Amino acid sequence: MTFACPTNLYESVNQSSKECRESSNIQLDQAGIDRFLTELTQESWDKHSVANGMSFPLRFETLEQEVNILSLIDILNTGHGFRKELHEDSDRGAFETIVFGIMSFHISSSPTNAEALAKITGWEVGEHFGITMQKDAPSELAHVTLSKPSIASKLAGQIQGVLNETGSILKKEKFETLGAFVIDAAKKANGSGEAFSRILINTFPAFQDTCVIDSKNVYVFKKALLLASSLERRFAATESIFKFTDIQNSPIFADNVIPTMMVYLGILGLPETLKHTMQEGEATSVEESYRLRAAAIDGCREIVEVANKGRDGKKVGSVDFGAKGMLAVDLDVYLWRVAKEPRYRKIPRFACKDTIFF
């Protein structure tokens, strides 16, 4: 069945997220928003709201080669639910594991063309990404251990599934690499990040980040929106095809970090039915994760509106956000980077192992 992405992508993400937040009884605390903006300093904003567009100190022979690497990192940007196991195995988090794996392909000159992606095995994924596939476990017999699949091997299987599927689609569409497809999509988008994201979403299931909740579609599309923003930050100054003029209207790229931060900062208030998701070791279902992520999208939309328009004609806070004002894409970067600071790193984050979307 062909997936049909909404034509008005940005508006659909914002509107469906607002409706989902409201139906989930997740409160948006206006006093919490004012407190966040009032306590926000210029120094902190300037330091944490700027991303480098995933620029790595590596040598690339062509634009396609670099775009291919960045696009593979993005389409595989998942695994948050295995954070504990990954840190135990390699002291790397989910995103670091994905970057490590894709860098392994590049540095070892292992092929990442459509044919290679379509055929990659789970064991090859484990080797490149540094994921322990099996662990010894005690058996009923004394002094005997059995080798069993590790918890993190499920992540390797998810990565393999995305790569196999992506490779097969690229072959069908007659593109040698994901990078080649992405460059072609950017050309067809004609300067629109929204149109670019829509092409990705309509083509690859790994970008089709949506769910039906309370009989309504909830659109998140984190990875597609993030790739548009990352490529715009990285290449807009040098490659005109990635100069997406509408990126300032993009919603945030909702994962598990930003909703957790917004709950902790008192911006989002959870009902009793969702409070368990923020407890250490508690599992979060796929539906619950969409409710939380949608709430974060709507919450960030509201923060941006208050930051730019103020209340009753008066500015809230003292930060100068520049000529364009506060952008949702910059707020996303800010909250995600601040969450990595020592004082926030130990805050329990909700986790769902049954998703490939974040």
N, C-alpha and C positions, 0 to 999 in steps of 0.2 A: 504494500500500500504506500503510495507516494505521500510524503509529509508536505503539508502546506503551511508555511510560516506566514503569520499575519503581515499584510502589506505595511501597515503602520506599526512597525516593530517596537519602537521606543514607547509609543503611547500604550500599546497593548501590554508591554511588560509593566509599566507604571500602574495602569488601571487595574489589571488583573491582580497585581500584588496588593493594591489598596483594598480591593474587595476581599481577597483572601485574609488579609490581616484583620479586617473588621469581622468577618464570619468566624475567625478563630478566637475572637475575644482577646486579642493581644492589644493592649493599650499603648497609645502613643502619648507620652507625657510631655506636654508643652513646657512645663517648668523645667523638665530634664533637658530639653533642647536649649532653652534659654541659659541654663546653667553651663551646659557644654560650650556654647558660643561665648559666654562671658568669661569663662576660665581659660579658653583657648588663647594662647599667646602667639604673637607674630613669629617669634623665634621657633616655636614648636611647629607651626604650620609650614613655614619656609623650609624647615629641615626635613619634615616627613611627608609632605604632599607631592614631592617631585620624584617620579620614577624614571629609570634610565631606558625604558622600553626594551628590557632584556638584552642589553649589550654585553657581550662576552669577549674577553681578551684572547680571541682565537682568530686565526687567519682563514678567510673564506675566499675561494677562487672566483665565485660569481655571486650575484645578487640572489639567484635562485637557491644556491647552496645555503646561504645564511637564512633566507626566508623559510627554507625547508626545515632547518634545525629549530627555528623559533616556533614554527607551526606545529611540529611534532611535540615539542614541549607543551604547547598549549592544549592540543587535542588530548594529551595524556595527563593534563593537570587534574589529578584525582588522588585518592589514597589517604585522605585526612583521617579516615576511620581506623587506619593501621598505624597511626602515629606512635603509639606506645611500642608496638612490636618492632617497628623500623628503628626507633631509637635504641632499643635493646640490642638489635642485631648489628647496627652500623653507626649509631649515634647520628643518623641523618633523619630529618623529618620527611614528610610526604613530598613536598615540592622539591626539596634537595635531592631526594631519591630519583625523581623524574628527571631533573637536570643532569644528575650523575649518569643516568642510563643513556640519555641522548648524547651527552658529551662522550661517553664511552664508544658509541657508534662512530662519532666523528673522528675522535683521536686515533681509533684503531682502523680507520678507513673501511669499516664494515658497511656494506650497502644498505641504503635506506630508500631504495626505489620501490615502486609499486610491487614488483615481483617479489622482492625480499620481504616486504612487510606482509604480503599475503601468505607467506610460507613460514614466518618465524614461529618457533615453538615456545612453550612455556619455560622450558629449561634454558633456552637462549635468553629469554627475558630475565630470568633469575640471575644469569651470569652477568649480563650487561648492567642491570640495575642494582646489583648487589643485594638481592633478596634471597634470604635463606629459604630454600624450598622444602627441606625436610629437617625434622628434629628427632632426636632419640627420646623415647618415652619408656618407662618401666613396663614390664610385662608381668604376667601371673607367675612366671618361672623365676626362681631366684637367680640373681646374677645375670639375667638376660634382659636386654633392652630391644625395643622394636623401633624401627624408623618409620615415622608417620609424617604426612604432609603438615607443614607449619601453618600457623594462622595466616602469615603474610603471603603464603603461596596463593591464596585466593586473590590477592592484589595482582600477583604476576599473571594469573589467569585472566583477570579483567583487562590488564594492559595488553596481553596477547590478543584477546578478543577484539579490542579496538584497533590494534595494528593490522590484524588479519582482515577485518571488515574494511578498513580504510584502504588497504592495498588493493583489495578486490574491486572496490568502487573506482579507484584511480585507473585500474586496468580497463574497466568497463567504459569509463569516460575518456580513455586514451590519453592520460597524463602520466608522464614518467615518474614524477615525484609529487608529494603534497605541496611542496614549494611552488612548483610550476602551476598547479591548480590555483593556489592562493594568489599568485601574481596575475593570472588570467582573471580571477574574480575581482581583483582590485581594478583592473582595467575596465571591466564591464560595469563596475559600480560607479564609475565616472565621478569620483570625489565624494561619494556618500558612504560613510561608515555603516549606516543603517542598511543600505542596499548590499554592501559587502557582506555583512553579517547574515543577511537573509539568504544569500547564495550559499554560504557555508551550511546554514541550518537546513536548507531544503535538500542538500546533497548528502550530508554525512549524519547518520544517526547519533554519533558521538557528540554532536552539537545540539541535538534536539531535546534540550533540557526543559521539559514541561510536564505537567501532571494535572489530572482532573481531581479537584477537591470540592466537595459540596456541590457536585454536578456542574462545576464551572472549570474552564481551562485556566491554569495558572502558568504564566510564561516567565521564565527566569533567564535562560540562555546565557549563562555565565561565561562559558568558554568562548563563544562566538563574539560576544561583546568585548571580552578581554583581549582577544587577538586583534580586533580592529584598533583598540586603543594602544596596545603594545606596538603594533606596526606603525601607527601614526606617530607615536613618540620617538620611535627609533629612526624612521626614514623620511618623515615629512619634509625635512629640510633639504634632503638630497634626492629623493625619488618622488616625483610629482604624483604618481599613481596612488601613493599612500597618504596624500594630503587630504584627509577626510575632513571636510569643512563643517560637518554636522556633529562631530564627536562631542562637542560641548553639550549636546542634548541627550547623550547616552545615559541610561541608568547605571547603577553600580553593578559589580560582578559578584553576586552574592554567594558566599561559601559558608563555612561554619565559624570563621573567625569574627567577621563583622557583626552578625547577630549576637554572638556571645559578648562582644565588647559593648554593644548597645544596651544589652540587658544589664551588664555590670555597671555601666555609666548612668543607669536610671532613665534611659530614654525609652526603652521598651519595657512594658510590664506584662508578665506572662500570667495566664490563668492557671489554676491549680492543675489542670490536665496536662500542662506542658512544663511545669516547674521541674519535673524529674529530669528533663533533658539537660539541665545545667549542672547536674550532680555528677561527681567523679565516678566513672565506671558504669554509668547508666546508659543503656542503649537507646538510640533514637530511631524511630521508623522512617521510612522514606517519606510518607505523608507528613509526619511531624517535621521533618527537615525542610520540606517545601513551605510549610506554614511559617517556620522561623525565618527562612531566607526571604520569603515574600514580605514579611514584616520589616526586615532590614532594608529592603528596596524602598518600601513606602516611607520608612523612617528617615532614610537618607534624602529622599525627595523632599520631605518636609523640612529637614535641616537646611538644605540648600535654599529653599524658598524663604525661610525666615532670615537666613544669613544675607540674602540679596535684597529682600524687600523690607526687612525689619518688622516691627509691630507698631501699629498706630502711628506710622510715619517716623518712628525712631529706630535707629540702628541698634541691633543687639550684639554686644561685644565690640572689640576694638580692632580686630584684624582687618588689614587691607588685603582683599583677595585679588586685586588687580582689575584691569579694564573689563574683563569678562565676568567678574564676580566669582563666587565659589562655584565650582563645577562638581557634579556627582562623581565623575571619574577621579578627580583629585581628592575628594573626601574619602573615596574608597581606598586609594593609596595611603592616605593619612592614617586611617583607622587600622589598616592591615599592618603598616610598618610600626605604629605605636604599640600594637599588640605584641610585637617581638621584643619590646623592652623588658628588662628583668622584672619590674614590678607587675607586669601583666601576664608574663609567660606561664605562670603557674595557675592562672584562673582556669577552672575546668571548662572545656569546650564541648559542645554537643558533638556526637560522633555517630556516623551511620556507615557501616561497611558495605551496604547493599546498593551502592550507586557508583556510576562512572563519571558523574557530572561535577564533582567537587571533592 
